[in-house]
């Protein structure tokens, strides 16, 4: 995030001696991105964070591509993904390109047996169902329905779920994920007309510090492989840190919609961005107030981007036969718009209760075999009269 955060104990100056009560040193780690040019955090550890005892095994988790060059609209029925006990096993990549992967997961159990680190990508986890605690090397965050959890690449974490009934919509990004630049002034502060502000961002306030030696299993994702490594010290041994690179949470329910006299384009719903895709939040809002307005979205052509909508809750007025947990994929190159009858139904309506997450990618998405397993193959015909 583009604002400063400090948690725990740190020395007055970076790269200087920081000693424990017995006189020994804490170990400093620079945790940064984009070489030395991106956001970073300086953390201080009880033990050296470099102690790898053993690499046990390495195996591929690369998704299998079913359709590489896709021009067809699809509807994916997300709640058909079968729940699985293990968090990593439950993650099913349904759409992918070289910049990002869109994943559905229905994990039943917390990650008790191992820690996880994604070195390939930032992870944006949207919590559709479930409550619990995200536990990380840089502090913990409670989560609930409607929360986005932003986990920068390289963060070591676990997830504790309160129940077995969990549904997650995950975007893995090979580019750093930021708040939209147009919402920030040149100091990095969110502007008055932004649809959310710093008060809405939940930063870690609880720091676990475990000064333990032993065998600690960490599953590391790198170039679509999982590498199982054993660390000699507990990964959560940080006594303090400060900087700009840390996990945080933002609730979709805290997004304040921008409305107008006539229908507003999707960028007003933008919540996160990279240079390769954007993420938007569609939330309950008042409709347009021009006396001749048509609240339903107009037909539009996706010439430069693929559009993915994940339907969370409410009345999806532009679609017929859409249910909670469905995903629509409208690929670049063809127009799409409201289903037959949706435009007419929308006239005279004053508000919508819809809740959805949209991902617009600037490179085409490929459909995976996992995606085709839950796909409605006739969705592209649903605009016929």
Wavefront OBJ file of the C-alpha trace (Angstrom):
o trace
v 0.000 0.000 0.000
v 1.208 3.529 -0.655
v 1.254 4.595 2.980
v 3.551 3.921 5.880
v 2.922 1.334 8.610
v 4.903 0.370 11.709
v 4.313 -2.556 14.054
v 6.333 -3.934 16.970
v 9.823 -2.831 18.014
v 12.371 -1.328 15.598
v 15.643 0.618 16.006
v 15.796 4.403 15.424
v 17.761 4.017 12.165
v 17.806 1.408 9.416
v 20.833 -0.885 9.002
v 22.144 -0.174 12.497
v 22.692 -2.388 15.531
v 19.475 -3.548 17.177
v 20.216 -5.714 20.191
v 18.230 -8.066 22.387
v 18.308 -7.875 26.185
v 21.138 -10.428 26.250
v 23.256 -8.278 23.917
v 22.868 -10.414 20.779
v 21.611 -8.901 17.533
v 18.207 -9.052 15.945
v 18.492 -9.887 12.241
v 17.297 -7.257 9.777
v 15.640 -8.200 6.480
v 14.804 -5.847 3.637
v 11.547 -7.138 2.137
v 11.155 -5.288 -1.159
v 9.800 -5.414 -4.689
v 10.998 -4.353 -8.151
v 14.619 -4.645 -7.125
v 15.348 -1.696 -4.851
v 12.879 0.571 -6.645
v 9.486 -0.620 -5.376
v 7.643 -0.702 -2.068
v 9.601 -2.291 0.775
v 9.554 -3.108 4.461
v 12.418 -3.555 6.928
v 11.711 -6.375 9.373
v 13.694 -7.547 12.412
v 13.920 -11.255 13.267
v 14.790 -13.296 16.315
v 16.761 -15.690 14.115
v 18.320 -15.519 10.664
v 15.547 -15.746 8.045
v 17.944 -17.580 5.701
v 18.189 -21.000 7.360
v 17.031 -23.667 4.897
v 17.673 -27.161 6.252
v 16.306 -29.269 3.436
v 14.405 -29.202 0.153
v 12.105 -32.207 0.244
v 10.421 -32.270 -3.151
v 9.280 -30.181 -6.095
v 6.200 -30.693 -8.261
v 4.210 -28.799 -10.870
v 0.872 -27.144 -10.194
v 0.681 -25.519 -13.632
v -2.911 -25.473 -14.881
v -3.802 -27.464 -17.981
v -5.073 -25.258 -20.787
v -8.262 -26.344 -22.534
v -8.753 -23.349 -24.868
v -5.759 -21.205 -25.745
v -7.190 -18.742 -28.277
v -10.705 -18.103 -26.985
v -13.336 -15.895 -28.632
v -16.360 -17.448 -26.924
v -18.294 -16.078 -23.954
v -18.562 -18.520 -21.065
v -20.442 -18.778 -17.830
v -18.610 -20.725 -15.118
v -20.634 -22.089 -12.217
v -18.224 -21.388 -9.395
v -20.018 -23.185 -6.588
v -19.655 -26.424 -8.560
v -16.001 -26.480 -7.491
v -15.845 -29.335 -5.005
v -14.666 -28.421 -1.477
v -11.363 -29.999 -0.462
v -9.626 -30.235 2.879
v -6.261 -28.734 1.955
v -6.002 -25.008 1.161
v -3.552 -25.404 -1.739
v -5.279 -28.484 -3.186
v -8.586 -26.609 -3.160
v -7.291 -23.815 -5.423
v -8.530 -24.380 -8.988
v -7.242 -22.071 -11.708
v -10.087 -21.495 -14.163
v -8.729 -18.629 -16.308
v -5.126 -17.593 -16.933
v -2.755 -15.485 -19.022
v 0.893 -14.540 -18.574
v -0.013 -11.701 -16.181
v -2.547 -13.246 -13.850
v -4.500 -16.320 -12.845
v -8.116 -16.375 -11.700
v -8.709 -19.070 -9.122
v -11.673 -20.537 -7.242
v -11.158 -22.302 -3.928
v -13.370 -24.054 -1.386
v -10.983 -25.074 1.416
v -12.440 -26.949 4.379
v -9.447 -26.892 6.709
v -6.946 -24.365 8.022
v -3.300 -24.568 6.911
v -2.024 -26.256 10.058
v 0.656 -28.557 8.661
v 2.677 -26.008 6.674
v 3.333 -22.360 5.843
v 2.843 -20.994 2.313
v 4.775 -18.474 0.243
v 3.953 -17.386 -3.316
v 7.108 -15.975 -4.910
v 5.476 -15.670 -8.355
v 2.603 -13.358 -7.602
v 0.753 -10.972 -5.350
v -2.455 -12.646 -4.166
v -5.788 -10.850 -3.952
v -8.175 -13.133 -2.075
v -11.867 -12.191 -2.044
v -13.780 -13.911 0.755
v -17.194 -14.942 -0.555
v -18.012 -17.312 2.291
v -16.222 -17.898 5.574
v -14.563 -16.145 8.475
v -11.180 -16.577 10.100
v -7.704 -15.153 10.496
v -4.935 -14.554 7.967
v -1.664 -15.122 9.843
v 1.530 -13.762 8.277
v 5.162 -13.048 9.072
v 4.198 -9.331 9.193
v 1.116 -9.668 11.377
v -2.408 -11.033 11.409
v -5.734 -9.924 9.952
v -9.224 -11.132 10.812
v -11.435 -11.645 7.768
v -15.097 -12.149 6.942
v -17.572 -12.162 4.059
v -16.815 -9.415 1.547
v -13.172 -8.856 2.482
v -10.366 -8.461 -0.017
v -7.077 -9.763 1.429
v -4.027 -8.388 -0.382
v -0.945 -10.558 0.229
v 2.205 -9.232 -1.483
v 4.456 -11.797 -3.146
v 6.977 -13.374 -0.808
v 4.854 -13.043 2.334
v 4.873 -16.268 4.349
v 1.385 -17.006 5.623
v -1.202 -19.403 6.993
v -4.995 -19.148 6.919
v -7.157 -20.204 9.868
v -10.812 -20.839 8.979
v -13.558 -20.865 11.596
v -15.708 -23.435 9.752
v -15.499 -25.850 6.812
v -17.833 -23.776 4.614
v -15.484 -21.403 2.754
v -15.543 -19.969 -0.767
v -12.725 -17.813 -2.126
v -12.228 -15.927 -5.397
v -8.490 -15.402 -5.901
v -6.499 -13.341 -8.381
v -2.791 -14.096 -8.626
v -0.892 -11.198 -10.172
v 2.629 -11.321 -11.551
v 2.601 -7.510 -11.323
v 2.363 -5.627 -8.011
v -1.214 -4.699 -7.086
v -1.877 -1.081 -6.080
v -4.769 1.236 -5.389
v -5.655 3.166 -8.564
v -3.215 5.972 -9.283
v -5.960 8.411 -10.236
v -7.369 8.142 -6.699
v -4.088 9.365 -5.147
v -2.395 12.761 -4.974
v 1.315 13.098 -5.683
v 2.083 12.417 -1.992
v 0.292 9.046 -2.282
v -2.701 10.084 -0.173
v -6.126 8.940 -1.349
v -8.075 11.897 -2.721
v -11.339 13.357 -1.433
v -13.306 12.017 -4.404
v -11.859 8.487 -4.183
v -14.471 5.800 -3.397
v -12.547 4.722 -0.289
v -9.879 6.191 1.984
v -7.078 5.120 4.318
v -9.557 4.645 7.178
v -11.090 1.753 5.236
v -7.781 -0.118 4.917
v -7.229 -2.633 7.727
v -3.541 -3.097 8.459
v -2.047 -5.785 10.728
v -2.213 -4.882 14.415
v -1.355 -8.288 15.893
v 2.207 -9.564 15.464
v 3.126 -13.169 16.275
v 6.709 -13.541 17.448
v 7.929 -17.139 17.819
v 11.586 -17.637 18.722
v 11.698 -21.352 17.984
v 14.158 -23.688 16.305
v 13.148 -26.951 14.687
v 11.694 -28.221 11.414
v 9.169 -25.874 9.811
v 7.638 -26.916 6.500
v 7.132 -24.094 3.985
v 5.509 -24.705 0.610
v 6.933 -22.187 -1.855
v 5.337 -21.474 -5.224
v 7.823 -20.540 -7.953
v 7.195 -20.645 -11.702
v 4.119 -22.845 -11.245
v 5.985 -25.375 -9.117
v 5.495 -26.068 -5.422
v 8.814 -26.554 -3.642
v 8.606 -28.025 -0.158
v 11.352 -26.613 2.056
v 12.235 -27.104 5.715
v 13.311 -24.002 7.637
v 15.392 -24.264 10.782
v 13.516 -21.462 12.555
v 9.889 -20.416 12.878
v 8.936 -18.081 9.973
v 6.885 -15.888 12.318
v 9.795 -14.584 14.401
v 9.525 -10.870 13.542
v 9.703 -8.516 16.539
v 8.918 -5.414 14.495
v 8.909 -3.819 11.060
v 8.130 -0.629 9.214
v 7.559 0.303 5.606
v 5.049 0.150 2.787
v 5.055 -3.553 1.821
v 2.711 -5.593 4.013
v -0.593 -7.503 3.841
v -3.839 -5.626 4.343
v -7.606 -6.060 4.143
v -10.340 -3.982 2.533
v -14.051 -4.792 2.644
v -16.122 -4.493 -0.522
v -18.856 -3.147 1.779
v -16.663 -0.073 2.424
v -16.492 0.834 -1.262
v -18.541 4.018 -1.826
v -20.137 3.910 -5.301
v -19.899 6.810 -7.744
v -23.202 7.530 -9.488
v -24.488 10.087 -12.009
v -27.448 11.336 -14.049
v -26.710 8.767 -16.755
v -25.056 5.345 -16.679
v -21.482 5.480 -15.407
v -18.754 3.387 -17.127
v -16.966 0.533 -15.316
v -13.851 2.563 -14.337
v -15.879 4.330 -11.616
v -16.002 0.965 -9.843
v -12.225 0.430 -9.952
v -10.702 -0.750 -6.677
v -7.237 -2.121 -7.546
v -4.924 -1.897 -10.537
v -1.760 -3.215 -12.110
v -0.293 -2.348 -15.495
v -1.841 -5.586 -16.812
v -5.392 -5.661 -15.381
v -7.835 -3.837 -13.113
v -10.215 -5.040 -10.396
v -13.590 -3.348 -9.870
v -16.234 -3.638 -7.136
v -19.927 -3.445 -8.032
v -21.877 -2.636 -4.886
v -25.427 -1.616 -3.913
v -26.071 1.891 -5.239
v -28.669 4.336 -6.505
v -29.338 4.280 -10.218
v -28.998 7.167 -12.656
v -31.377 10.070 -12.089
v -31.805 11.554 -15.583
v -35.565 11.337 -16.330
v -34.854 9.349 -19.509
v -31.976 7.270 -18.133
v -31.538 3.572 -18.853
v -29.920 2.025 -15.746
v -28.869 -1.161 -17.548
v -25.395 -0.995 -19.100
v -25.218 -0.229 -22.788
v -23.883 -2.768 -25.290
v -20.135 -2.402 -25.607
v -17.262 -4.073 -27.411
v -14.314 -5.462 -25.556
v -11.670 -4.629 -28.129
v -8.650 -4.418 -25.825
v -9.540 -6.510 -22.780
v -11.230 -9.650 -21.523
v -13.951 -8.978 -18.933
v -14.546 -11.345 -16.027
v -17.401 -10.809 -13.574
v -17.703 -12.837 -10.374
v -21.249 -12.605 -9.013
v -21.308 -12.447 -5.222
v -24.823 -11.523 -4.158
v -27.970 -9.574 -5.046
v -30.021 -8.888 -8.178
v -27.792 -8.931 -11.257
v -30.187 -6.851 -13.333
v -28.236 -6.987 -16.611
v -28.201 -10.793 -16.700
v -30.794 -13.544 -16.965
v -30.289 -16.797 -15.037
v -27.197 -15.666 -13.121
v -26.668 -17.170 -9.679
v -24.379 -16.531 -6.740
v -20.868 -17.811 -7.445
v -21.181 -17.680 -11.233
v -18.411 -16.184 -13.381
v -19.037 -14.621 -16.778
v -16.190 -14.357 -19.281
v -16.671 -11.908 -22.135
v -13.539 -12.089 -24.311
v -11.950 -9.284 -26.291
v -13.058 -8.948 -29.884
v -16.822 -9.333 -29.538
v -19.544 -7.025 -28.159
v -21.664 -7.884 -25.157
v -24.330 -6.195 -23.096
v -27.544 -6.751 -21.174
v -29.492 -9.929 -21.792
v -32.800 -9.723 -23.710
v -35.370 -7.943 -21.583
v -32.848 -6.550 -19.104
v -32.776 -3.067 -20.618
v -36.555 -2.788 -20.518
v -36.755 -4.179 -16.972
v -34.254 -1.631 -15.698
v -36.205 1.463 -16.802
v -37.816 3.154 -13.824
v -35.767 1.245 -11.248
v -34.126 3.468 -8.636
v -31.427 1.240 -7.126
v -29.617 -2.079 -7.306
v -28.505 -4.435 -4.560
v -25.945 -6.277 -6.690
v -22.535 -7.271 -5.356
v -19.856 -8.434 -7.789
v -16.108 -8.378 -8.466
v -14.860 -7.621 -11.974
v -11.418 -8.314 -13.442
v -10.548 -6.727 -16.788
v -7.330 -8.069 -18.290
v -5.364 -6.408 -21.088
v -4.162 -9.745 -22.478
v -6.504 -12.559 -23.536
v -7.379 -15.182 -20.963
v -7.062 -18.878 -21.637
v -9.682 -21.271 -20.279
v -8.297 -24.169 -18.270
v -9.578 -27.708 -17.954
v -10.769 -26.849 -14.428
v -12.694 -23.960 -15.952
v -14.314 -26.144 -18.600
v -15.399 -28.598 -15.887
v -17.802 -25.965 -14.544
v -18.604 -24.143 -17.811
v -21.990 -23.550 -19.432
v -21.107 -24.243 -23.047
v -24.265 -22.566 -24.393
v -23.884 -19.220 -22.578
v -22.663 -17.454 -25.735
v -26.146 -17.992 -27.222
v -27.963 -16.369 -24.312
v -28.383 -13.022 -26.120
v -30.574 -14.555 -28.841
v -34.196 -13.392 -28.799
l 1 2 3 4 5 6 7 8 9 10 11 12 13 14 15 16 17 18 19 20 21 22 23 24 25 26 27 28 29 30 31 32 33 34 35 36 37 38 39 40 41 42 43 44 45 46 47 48 49 50 51 52 53 54 55 56 57 58 59 60 61 62 63 64 65 66 67 68 69 70 71 72 73 74 75 76 77 78 79 80 81 82 83 84 85 86 87 88 89 90 91 92 93 94 95 96 97 98 99 100 101 102 103 104 105 106 107 108 109 110 111 112 113 114 115 116 117 118 119 120 121 122 123 124 125 126 127 128 129 130 131 132 133 134 135 136 137 138 139 140 141 142 143 144 145 146 147 148 149 150 151 152 153 154 155 156 157 158 159 160 161 162 163 164 165 166 167 168 169 170 171 172 173 174 175 176 177 178 179 180 181 182 183 184 185 186 187 188 189 190 191 192 193 194 195 196 197 198 199 200 201 202 203 204 205 206 207 208 209 210 211 212 213 214 215 216 217 218 219 220 221 222 223 224 225 226 227 228 229 230 231 232 233 234 235 236 237 238 239 240 241 242 243 244 245 246 247 248 249 250 251 252 253 254 255 256 257 258 259 260 261 262 263 264 265 266 267 268 269 270 271 272 273 274 275 276 277 278 279 280 281 282 283 284 285 286 287 288 289 290 291 292 293 294 295 296 297 298 299 300 301 302 303 304 305 306 307 308 309 310 311 312 313 314 315 316 317 318 319 320 321 322 323 324 325 326 327 328 329 330 331 332 333 334 335 336 337 338 339 340 341 342 343 344 345 346 347 348 349 350 351 352 353 354 355 356 357 358 359 360 361 362 363 364 365 366 367 368 369 370 371 372 373 374 375 376 377 378 379 380 381 382 383 384 385
